[in-house]
Amino acid sequence: MKRARGFTLIEVMTALLVLSLLALMSYRGLGAVLDAREHVKQETDKWRHVAAFFARFERDVELAAPRPVRTAGGLAPAWLGVPTLSTSTGMSEAATTANLEFSRFASTEGIDTARRIGYRMNDKNEIELWLWPGLDVAPGRLPQRYPVLTGVKSFELQYLDRALAWVDAWPVSAADLPLPRAVRLRVVLASNEEIVRVFVLRS
């Protein structure tokens, strides 16, 4: 009778080596796919939040009202823009001063009321939305603050004056219009993408 012939040790080890290499390649390929999917998800979330912020900002400035407001210190202009302040200038200044503060009409949908609102970049690299309960600010009344965009490296605003020149503050003088003709918003994200948008105001 013929003797049955099996696999030799070398053949078995060669087969195991090939299977190990295939398994390693499959694992690395799967890891790359999962990493790419996570990266795409993070990028999608980031740009969705950026788009939501710009949509909110555009809606607010479109409803800007040329109405001064009464405050504890007297009348405040309808549109008040100050140059971007460094967070190292002190917590008291950072806590009480917005980069941009203005009066806003109620929306036609009736989902909110006429009120005073503001925007500011805080020391956590977030752009905050400030909301007062109404147009005229009661003495000592602080706004509610909500982060609307995170991961921001730079937040800059400029305003188009009567002579069609961009200025860093508004109003520059008492002869200025209640509202600028347009506002230019520049945002630099922590990932170094730079976004510049210009919004025309209804004067």
Secondary structure, DSSP 8 states (H G I E B T S, - for coil): --------HHHHHHHHHHHHHHHHHHHHHHHHHHHHHHHHHHHHHHHHHHHHHHHHHHHHHHTB----EEETTEEE-SEEE-----GGG-HHHHHH--SEEEEE---TTSSS--EEEEEEE-TTS-EEEEE-SSSS--TT---EEEEEE-SEEEEEEEEE-TTS-EESSB-SSTTS-SS-SEEEEEEEETT--EEEEEEE---
